[in-house]
Amino acid sequence: MSDSRQGTEKAAASQRKDVRRNKQILLDAAAAAFVTSGVEAPVRDIAARAGVGIGTIYRHFPTRADLIVAVFRHQVETCAEAGPALLASCSSAYDALEQWIDLFVDFLVTKHGLAAALQNDNAGFETLHAYFIDHLVPVCTELLDAAAAAGEIRSDIKGLELMRGVGNLCVGAENDPSYDPRTLVALLVAGLRRPQLPGSGAGRGGT
């Protein structure tokens, strides 16, 4: 391969990397704006957070729906990637599960207005729901399996069941700023612990 061709390919690869990085910055900025202002946050506010011009956002995401869908997918992927990372870095599988559930709660209570924004596109909403299930249920299952294998929690809870339970506790948080579901979610996750036998130290995990 000639030096000129190599140089061209390296330049193209660098440009693609820059595009991905810029898109990531835009998605992070949009997600932050959605947390504070909902999915109707002004594009100018998102652009200001990202440090770019409004035109840059429209080049990547021609419509608001495109941006909303991209943010949702981005948040799902971030939550999914966190599971294995937490298993590798936490002192126990149960600690990893606790921290991941915290991230999952953050995701549920900050995707302001997503469902309402997609009500007129049932097919689009169903596609996103499938994307959510396909990416997050296996991660939750992996965390539960690891904690169960370590003897830290019961082994009869399935990933989708736990996620639905957490989701039910988060209902209403979006419309009631005074309601923080984290306390109840923490009680739910603590309830997964294996019962402590009299005279044993089991069930204390993480201490």
C-alpha atoms as a printed R data frame, in Angstrom:
    type eleno elety resid chain resno       x       y      z
1   ATOM     1    CA   MET     A     1   0.000   0.000  0.000
2   ATOM     2    CA   SER     A     2   1.402   3.400 -0.980
3   ATOM     3    CA   ASP     A     3   2.192   6.069  1.581
4   ATOM     4    CA   SER     A     4  -0.397   8.386  0.031
5   ATOM     5    CA   ARG     A     5  -3.124   5.768  0.277
6   ATOM     6    CA   GLN     A     6  -2.200   4.999  3.858
7   ATOM     7    CA   GLY     A     7  -2.310   8.687  4.664
8   ATOM     8    CA   THR     A     8  -5.730   9.024  3.055
9   ATOM     9    CA   GLU     A     9  -7.126   6.069  4.994
10  ATOM    10    CA   LYS     A    10  -5.704   7.371  8.281
11  ATOM    11    CA   ALA     A    11  -7.222  10.791  7.619
12  ATOM    12    CA   ALA     A    12 -10.596   9.197  6.841
13  ATOM    13    CA   ALA     A    13 -10.438   7.067 10.011
14  ATOM    14    CA   SER     A    14  -9.548  10.136 12.067
15  ATOM    15    CA   GLN     A    15 -12.454  12.042 10.549
16  ATOM    16    CA   ARG     A    16 -14.877   9.215 11.371
17  ATOM    17    CA   LYS     A    17 -13.582   9.179 14.931
18  ATOM    18    CA   ASP     A    18 -14.122  12.932 15.201
19  ATOM    19    CA   VAL     A    19 -17.674  12.582 13.890
20  ATOM    20    CA   ARG     A    20 -18.444   9.868 16.453
21  ATOM    21    CA   ARG     A    21 -16.941  11.941 19.253
22  ATOM    22    CA   ASN     A    22 -18.895  15.050 18.229
23  ATOM    23    CA   LYS     A    23 -22.098  13.038 18.027
24  ATOM    24    CA   GLN     A    24 -21.425  11.648 21.508
25  ATOM    25    CA   ILE     A    25 -20.983  15.189 22.850
26  ATOM    26    CA   LEU     A    26 -24.286  16.213 21.266
27  ATOM    27    CA   LEU     A    27 -26.119  13.221 22.755
28  ATOM    28    CA   ASP     A    28 -24.695  13.869 26.216
29  ATOM    29    CA   ALA     A    29 -25.732  17.530 25.967
30  ATOM    30    CA   ALA     A    30 -29.229  16.608 24.775
31  ATOM    31    CA   ALA     A    31 -29.642  14.061 27.553
32  ATOM    32    CA   ALA     A    32 -28.626  16.661 30.150
33  ATOM    33    CA   ALA     A    33 -31.062  19.174 28.653
34  ATOM    34    CA   PHE     A    34 -33.865  16.601 28.689
35  ATOM    35    CA   VAL     A    35 -33.257  16.001 32.407
36  ATOM    36    CA   THR     A    36 -33.832  19.656 33.256
37  ATOM    37    CA   SER     A    37 -36.298  20.726 30.560
38  ATOM    38    CA   GLY     A    38 -37.834  17.570 29.071
39  ATOM    39    CA   VAL     A    39 -37.706  16.468 25.455
40  ATOM    40    CA   GLU     A    40 -39.021  19.852 24.280
41  ATOM    41    CA   ALA     A    41 -35.810  21.555 25.452
42  ATOM    42    CA   PRO     A    42 -34.884  24.305 22.951
43  ATOM    43    CA   VAL     A    43 -32.302  23.228 20.393
44  ATOM    44    CA   ARG     A    44 -30.317  26.383 21.143
45  ATOM    45    CA   ASP     A    45 -29.931  25.243 24.766
46  ATOM    46    CA   ILE     A    46 -28.655  21.846 23.647
47  ATOM    47    CA   ALA     A    47 -26.254  23.497 21.212
48  ATOM    48    CA   ALA     A    48 -24.970  25.781 23.969
49  ATOM    49    CA   ARG     A    49 -24.349  22.817 26.281
50  ATOM    50    CA   ALA     A    50 -22.473  21.009 23.510
51  ATOM    51    CA   GLY     A    51 -20.517  24.097 22.480
52  ATOM    52    CA   VAL     A    52 -21.662  23.882 18.855
53  ATOM    53    CA   GLY     A    53 -23.901  25.788 16.485
54  ATOM    54    CA   ILE     A    54 -27.557  24.899 16.006
55  ATOM    55    CA   GLY     A    55 -26.800  23.868 12.432
56  ATOM    56    CA   THR     A    56 -24.469  21.139 13.691
57  ATOM    57    CA   ILE     A    57 -27.299  19.526 15.609
58  ATOM    58    CA   TYR     A    58 -29.601  19.587 12.609
59  ATOM    59    CA   ARG     A    59 -26.913  18.027 10.411
60  ATOM    60    CA   HIS     A    60 -26.740  15.048 12.752
61  ATOM    61    CA   PHE     A    61 -30.424  14.983 13.746
62  ATOM    62    CA   PRO     A    62 -32.723  16.598 11.138
63  ATOM    63    CA   THR     A    63 -35.813  16.343 13.377
64  ATOM    64    CA   ARG     A    64 -36.469  16.423 17.113
65  ATOM    65    CA   ALA     A    65 -37.763  12.849 16.895
66  ATOM    66    CA   ASP     A    66 -34.397  11.776 15.462
67  ATOM    67    CA   LEU     A    67 -32.655  13.400 18.424
68  ATOM    68    CA   ILE     A    68 -35.009  11.883 21.009
69  ATOM    69    CA   VAL     A    69 -34.577   8.377 19.591
70  ATOM    70    CA   ALA     A    70 -30.793   8.789 19.435
71  ATOM    71    CA   VAL     A    71 -30.634   9.964 23.061
72  ATOM    72    CA   PHE     A    72 -32.764   7.034 24.190
73  ATOM    73    CA   ARG     A    73 -30.527   4.541 22.373
74  ATOM    74    CA   HIS     A    74 -27.420   6.266 23.705
75  ATOM    75    CA   GLN     A    75 -28.667   6.040 27.291
76  ATOM    76    CA   VAL     A    76 -29.622   2.386 26.878
77  ATOM    77    CA   GLU     A    77 -26.173   1.573 25.491
78  ATOM    78    CA   THR     A    78 -24.445   3.463 28.309
79  ATOM    79    CA   CYS     A    79 -26.482   1.576 30.911
80  ATOM    80    CA   ALA     A    80 -25.775  -1.747 29.194
81  ATOM    81    CA   GLU     A    81 -22.034  -1.129 29.022
82  ATOM    82    CA   ALA     A    82 -21.947  -0.242 32.716
83  ATOM    83    CA   GLY     A    83 -22.976  -3.731 33.849
84  ATOM    84    CA   PRO     A    84 -19.832  -5.674 32.872
85  ATOM    85    CA   ALA     A    85 -17.653  -2.732 33.908
86  ATOM    86    CA   LEU     A    86 -19.183  -2.718 37.396
87  ATOM    87    CA   LEU     A    87 -18.778  -6.483 37.740
88  ATOM    88    CA   ALA     A    88 -15.096  -6.077 36.940
89  ATOM    89    CA   SER     A    89 -14.488  -3.152 39.292
90  ATOM    90    CA   CYS     A    90 -16.753  -3.669 42.321
91  ATOM    91    CA   SER     A    91 -15.756  -5.605 45.416
92  ATOM    92    CA   SER     A    92 -18.710  -7.974 45.051
93  ATOM    93    CA   ALA     A    93 -21.339  -8.923 42.501
94  ATOM    94    CA   TYR     A    94 -24.037  -7.610 44.843
95  ATOM    95    CA   ASP     A    95 -22.335  -4.206 45.008
96  ATOM    96    CA   ALA     A    96 -22.198  -4.209 41.195
97  ATOM    97    CA   LEU     A    97 -25.913  -5.038 41.059
98  ATOM    98    CA   GLU     A    98 -26.774  -2.242 43.508
99  ATOM    99    CA   GLN     A    99 -24.806   0.344 41.559
100 ATOM   100    CA   TRP     A   100 -26.240  -0.800 38.239
101 ATOM   101    CA   ILE     A   101 -29.792  -0.567 39.570
102 ATOM   102    CA   ASP     A   102 -28.997   3.012 40.654
103 ATOM   103    CA   LEU     A   103 -27.975   3.789 37.070
104 ATOM   104    CA   PHE     A   104 -31.116   2.091 35.780
105 ATOM   105    CA   VAL     A   105 -33.273   4.241 38.086
106 ATOM   106    CA   ASP     A   106 -31.482   7.351 36.821
107 ATOM   107    CA   PHE     A   107 -32.299   6.283 33.278
108 ATOM   108    CA   LEU     A   108 -35.974   5.660 34.086
109 ATOM   109    CA   VAL     A   109 -36.578   8.936 35.903
110 ATOM   110    CA   THR     A   110 -34.693  11.192 33.497
111 ATOM   111    CA   LYS     A   111 -36.110  10.175 30.103
112 ATOM   112    CA   HIS     A   112 -38.677  12.956 30.464
113 ATOM   113    CA   GLY     A   113 -41.493  12.943 27.960
114 ATOM   114    CA   LEU     A   114 -40.156  10.127 25.778
115 ATOM   115    CA   ALA     A   115 -43.308   8.027 25.795
116 ATOM   116    CA   ALA     A   116 -45.509  11.053 25.129
117 ATOM   117    CA   ALA     A   117 -43.219  12.204 22.333
118 ATOM   118    CA   LEU     A   118 -43.581   8.870 20.571
119 ATOM   119    CA   GLN     A   119 -47.314   8.317 21.087
120 ATOM   120    CA   ASN     A   120 -47.994   9.226 17.482
121 ATOM   121    CA   ASP     A   121 -45.519   6.628 16.251
122 ATOM   122    CA   ASN     A   122 -46.492   3.327 17.835
123 ATOM   123    CA   ALA     A   123 -44.152   1.335 15.605
124 ATOM   124    CA   GLY     A   124 -41.251   3.559 16.612
125 ATOM   125    CA   PHE     A   125 -42.080   3.182 20.281
126 ATOM   126    CA   GLU     A   126 -42.314  -0.610 19.981
127 ATOM   127    CA   THR     A   127 -38.936  -0.682 18.253
128 ATOM   128    CA   LEU     A   128 -37.356   1.334 21.060
129 ATOM   129    CA   HIS     A   129 -38.990  -0.839 23.706
130 ATOM   130    CA   ALA     A   130 -37.552  -3.939 22.041
131 ATOM   131    CA   TYR     A   131 -34.139  -2.242 21.907
132 ATOM   132    CA   PHE     A   132 -34.431  -1.470 25.626
133 ATOM   133    CA   ILE     A   133 -35.364  -5.065 26.513
134 ATOM   134    CA   ASP     A   134 -32.787  -6.688 24.233
135 ATOM   135    CA   HIS     A   135 -29.913  -4.613 25.620
136 ATOM   136    CA   LEU     A   136 -30.720  -4.281 29.316
137 ATOM   137    CA   VAL     A   137 -32.397  -7.534 30.378
138 ATOM   138    CA   PRO     A   138 -29.286  -9.649 29.585
139 ATOM   139    CA   VAL     A   139 -27.130  -7.230 31.608
140 ATOM   140    CA   CYS     A   140 -29.454  -7.360 34.615
141 ATOM   141    CA   THR     A   141 -29.585 -11.153 34.306
142 ATOM   142    CA   GLU     A   142 -25.787 -11.364 34.228
143 ATOM   143    CA   LEU     A   143 -25.531  -9.294 37.410
144 ATOM   144    CA   LEU     A   144 -28.187 -11.360 39.176
145 ATOM   145    CA   ASP     A   145 -26.539 -14.628 38.108
146 ATOM   146    CA   ALA     A   146 -23.148 -13.460 39.356
147 ATOM   147    CA   ALA     A   147 -24.547 -12.409 42.738
148 ATOM   148    CA   ALA     A   148 -26.513 -15.657 43.054
149 ATOM   149    CA   ALA     A   149 -23.452 -17.733 42.137
150 ATOM   150    CA   ALA     A   150 -21.520 -15.916 44.876
151 ATOM   151    CA   GLY     A   151 -24.245 -16.853 47.374
152 ATOM   152    CA   GLU     A   152 -25.126 -13.205 47.984
153 ATOM   153    CA   ILE     A   153 -28.737 -13.210 46.792
154 ATOM   154    CA   ARG     A   154 -31.621 -15.527 46.077
155 ATOM   155    CA   SER     A   155 -31.422 -17.370 42.789
156 ATOM   156    CA   ASP     A   156 -35.118 -17.309 41.864
157 ATOM   157    CA   ILE     A   157 -35.348 -13.712 40.602
158 ATOM   158    CA   LYS     A   158 -35.199 -13.062 36.875
159 ATOM   159    CA   GLY     A   159 -33.772  -9.955 35.227
160 ATOM   160    CA   LEU     A   160 -37.002  -8.823 33.594
161 ATOM   161    CA   GLU     A   161 -38.939  -9.310 36.848
162 ATOM   162    CA   LEU     A   162 -36.523  -7.121 38.782
163 ATOM   163    CA   MET     A   163 -36.499  -4.441 36.093
164 ATOM   164    CA   ARG     A   164 -40.297  -4.375 36.018
165 ATOM   165    CA   GLY     A   165 -40.397  -4.079 39.795
166 ATOM   166    CA   VAL     A   166 -37.954  -1.177 39.725
167 ATOM   167    CA   GLY     A   167 -39.883   0.417 36.874
168 ATOM   168    CA   ASN     A   168 -43.151   0.217 38.806
169 ATOM   169    CA   LEU     A   169 -41.545   1.976 41.779
170 ATOM   170    CA   CYS     A   170 -40.342   4.740 39.460
171 ATOM   171    CA   VAL     A   171 -43.821   5.465 38.066
172 ATOM   172    CA   GLY     A   172 -44.867   8.980 38.986
173 ATOM   173    CA   ALA     A   173 -41.360  10.297 39.655
174 ATOM   174    CA   GLU     A   174 -41.390  12.264 36.405
175 ATOM   175    CA   ASN     A   175 -44.497  14.252 37.357
176 ATOM   176    CA   ASP     A   176 -43.833  14.556 41.084
177 ATOM   177    CA   PRO     A   177 -40.508  16.206 41.955
178 ATOM   178    CA   SER     A   178 -41.069  15.392 45.637
179 ATOM   179    CA   TYR     A   179 -41.083  11.650 44.966
180 ATOM   180    CA   ASP     A   180 -37.702   9.937 44.903
181 ATOM   181    CA   PRO     A   181 -38.093   6.207 44.209
182 ATOM   182    CA   ARG     A   182 -34.525   5.370 45.225
183 ATOM   183    CA   THR     A   183 -35.384   4.566 48.855
184 ATOM   184    CA   LEU     A   184 -38.021   2.025 47.861
185 ATOM   185    CA   VAL     A   185 -35.814   0.604 45.107
186 ATOM   186    CA   ALA     A   186 -33.008   0.168 47.644
187 ATOM   187    CA   LEU     A   187 -35.416  -1.793 49.878
188 ATOM   188    CA   LEU     A   188 -36.399  -3.960 46.913
189 ATOM   189    CA   VAL     A   189 -32.779  -4.754 46.059
190 ATOM   190    CA   ALA     A   190 -31.934  -5.394 49.723
191 ATOM   191    CA   GLY     A   191 -34.787  -7.906 49.765
192 ATOM   192    CA   LEU     A   192 -32.883 -10.032 47.250
193 ATOM   193    CA   ARG     A   193 -30.340 -10.902 49.936
194 ATOM   194    CA   ARG     A   194 -30.242 -14.515 51.062
195 ATOM   195    CA   PRO     A   195 -31.823 -14.908 54.522
196 ATOM   196    CA   GLN     A   196 -29.250 -14.870 57.288
197 ATOM   197    CA   LEU     A   197 -29.140 -18.115 59.219
198 ATOM   198    CA   PRO     A   198 -29.021 -17.927 63.026
199 ATOM   199    CA   GLY     A   199 -25.463 -17.803 64.262
200 ATOM   200    CA   SER     A   200 -23.993 -17.297 60.793
201 ATOM   201    CA   GLY     A   201 -22.452 -14.306 59.131
202 ATOM   202    CA   ALA     A   202 -24.181 -14.913 55.816
203 ATOM   203    CA   GLY     A   203 -26.256 -12.145 54.327
204 ATOM   204    CA   ARG     A   204 -23.992  -9.306 55.419
205 ATOM   205    CA   GLY     A   205 -22.188  -9.137 52.057
206 ATOM   206    CA   GLY     A   206 -20.003  -6.237 51.141
207 ATOM   207    CA   THR     A   207 -18.759  -5.693 54.748
